[in-house]
Amino acid sequence: MSASVFCCPLCGGALTDRGAALACPQGHHFDRAAQGYVNLLPVQRKRAKTPGDSPEMAAARRRFLDTGAYAPFRDSIAALLCSYLKDVPSPVVCDAGCGEGYYAEGMRKALQAAGHTPRVVGFDIAKSAVRAAAGRYKGLELAVAGSFAIPLAAGSCDALTAIFSPIAEREFARVVRPGGLLLLAVAGERHLWELKEILYERPYENRHRKTEYPGFVFESRTPVRTTVTLASREQIADLFLMTPYFWRTPAAGAARLAALDTLTVALGFDLLCYRRTQEAVR
């Protein structure tokens, strides 16, 4: 038996890894799925029968990420993480809203290549995404969980990343240790601009925000920009399905997009780095 990085979502107690399951001193027991992940999302915290992205959305995201279109963002995130953690030989890194694990695995490999012995944890509220991540990336520690009740102990993470996922500022401040890193990836002003031009009559740029969070001090903004040419209707459909526009696009815009055989589109992330302060967050 060994100590799990996760804690009990019901009582907050430490979890012991017993191989086939995790268990806490209070007797709460969480079976490990065949793929290796654990479900730490209590039924009473579910807001839907199957919360998060659907299996179809998770599959579309995996197919699209496998094209390498978002590799510049993954590599930039990993490089920033390695820079901030250069003096931490065995960091604990959490990817909040990890999806199918693409970015978390990139972080793990980059830290290992830099000579670290990382422990990379990921969680997502969508079981289908976590199942896919666990099936492919065996070096990650994965769970079904939500960002607003993270099953990790206070101050247990040297770094936490949230890549296009909900920002739960109080929970992030709770689990990141003083001096630790919070890395957020947000859409740049003209991210997917050409896609939006097709979908909407009056497309709009994303807002450039300078947001402060309790318990963190802002340190840097790193813009990453590139373009990609989608060479088939299938690739275009996969990109559309993995974006929030899929849910709020008029039928006419979706039809215009579906008629295209190719599309060159701008991609842009801003990577925001914050340092955890010593102050308590209430």
Phi, psi and omega in degrees: 000149179216164180282133175275152174289336180279160173239166185294127180286349182265319182237351181083002181288161178295144178255137175257132179276113180255020179089286181275351183199164170250144181216149179249168181298338179278359177093004176286139194226131184228111182291145175272131178291164181303328181283345176115349181272168175237150179262109181246028177253100181300148182304321183291348179260359177281134177258359177207163180298317176231084184292157177084193182297146177286162175304326179294320179292318179297319179293320178296317180297318180297316180299317182292316180296330178293345175286344181088003184299327182260010180302322178300326179287315177303315183291324179291319176299313181296321180294318177298317180299314180298322180295314182290332184256019186300334181258013179246101187294327183230071186284150169258120183239132179244129173256104182279127185070052190287349182059225183270014167091005185303311183285320179300318179293322176298320177297314182300313181295320181294318179295319177297317180296333179274003176096008179273165171242081188278157169240105186255121184249139175224147174215155178207152180281344180270112181299322182298323179290317180295321177300316179296318179297315182293328179291333184258320190249095187280349180272357180263152172255117195234147179211154168276121181192168180247156184289339184267004172206072187285126181278059177226149181288156178300134177067021186272349186248135172281334178206147176226133178245146174224106188251103184056035181234165183302144181259107179258084193301320181290319178292321178298316179295328180291316189271341179275130181290156173304132185089351181282174187253137166246122181240118180249139173248119181235159182290135173288169186305320185245028175299127180061032185301313182295327175296315181293328177297327180281322186285326190235148177292323181231082180293155181229150177284151174291149181287140175268106187252143171243088188258136174256148181232138180303132178089358180230149173243132182291137180241319185200154172235122180244109177280138175233122185230141176199178173228158178218143175254119178272123192259010180204160176297328181294317179295319178298316180295321179296317178298314180300317184292333182269003179254159175292344180295336180303328185270346186227034179254132175301152183302324181296320179293319178296324179292320177299318180293318183296339181278350184276143175261340180210154181203127172259126189224144177281139176239135181205123173246151163248128179257115185255125181250132178232147177252133179290130179272179178278345188290146176282147179247124182254000000 
